[in-house]
Amino acid sequence: MVSRKLMGVWAVLDFLLLAAGAVTIALSIVWRAPNTLMNMVLSPADLTAGMILGIALLITFAISVVAVVQKNHVTMGFVVLNYALLIDAIGIVIIGTFVWFFTLQERANFHTLWLEATRETRIKLQDQLRCCGYFNATDQVEIGGAFCQSPEFVSGLLTNLTTNFCVTPITSFADMTLNNVYGFMAVVLCLLLASLCVIKKKQEDERFKKIDAKRGGRGFV
């Protein structure tokens, strides 16, 4: 019989899988709301990919429930679960690869988005992040709004290149948001390993039962 400790670890990881799927779907919905900074960091395609990943994780959780309620000697449910986890892992790798590729030139990529944004959008970002211009005070700075009120005020920001311009706040927020996708991989891989251990233990129990049956039910003593 599979030990309670092993099944306890498996159950915790399975719950984390459920939580990951639910959180991914929730954030994919919430982050579609109008938010100037979030809308710059995450495109509709990114949010759609997150929604698909969240649904896949919840489907995998449903498979895990079916697998765990099967009889002790039946391992097919866990086998299907492991294939589903592999598919989830591949999806996370694909999404993570796109994120990683984007972050290779993150500052330049967001600079392009900054230049493509409307004047109103740039003013909102400057007010929200309390910065003026992207790389410096002459890089597509927008005079107006609550923070960058005048050219004289903007000129006075030239003494601090790391906090008074928008490149650092934008990329820092993007790193915090985009890099969280890798946390899902740890949950998926750990649950996969735990499921493999459960399968192995079930197979051992069944083999010992068959040996015991051949010996007339007397056991090994």
C-alpha positions, 0 to 999 in steps of 0.5 A: 500500500502506498505510504501516507507520507508519499500520498500526503506529498502528492496531495499537497503538490496536486493542490498547488497545481489546482491553485496554479491553474486557478490563479493563472485563469484569474489573473488572465481575466483581471489583467485584461482590465484597463491598466496602462502599465499592465497593458504595456507589459502583457499583450492580449496574446500573452493573456490568452496564452495564460488562459490556455495554460490555466485551463490545461492545469485545471484539466490536469487536476481533474485527471489527477482526481480520477487517478487517485480514486481508482483501485490500488492496483490500477495505475492507468490513471496516473499514467495518463496524469503523467502524460498530461503533466508532460504536456503542461511542462511543454506548454510552460517551456514554450511560454517561458521561451517566448518570455526569455527571448523577449527579456534578452532585449527587454529595455530596447523592446519596451523602448519600442512600445514606449515610442509607439504609445500615444501621448496620453499613455506616456503621460499616464505612465510618467505620472504613475511611475514618477518618471520623465522620458524613457532612457533620459529626459530627452527621450520622447518625454511628454511635458504635462500631467501631474509629475512632468509639469514643465521643461524646467522640472524635467531638466532638473532630473538629469542628475539621477539616471536610474530612478527619474526615467521610465526605463528602470521602473517599467523593466522592473515591473515587467521582470516581476510579472513575466518571470513568475511563469517559471514557478509553475514548472516546479509544481508540474515537475514535482507532481510528475516525480511524485506520481511516478513514485506512486506508480512504482509503489503501486506496481510493487504492492501488486507484484508482492500480492501476486507472489503472496497469492502463489505462496498460498497467502502465507507471506514471506515469513 
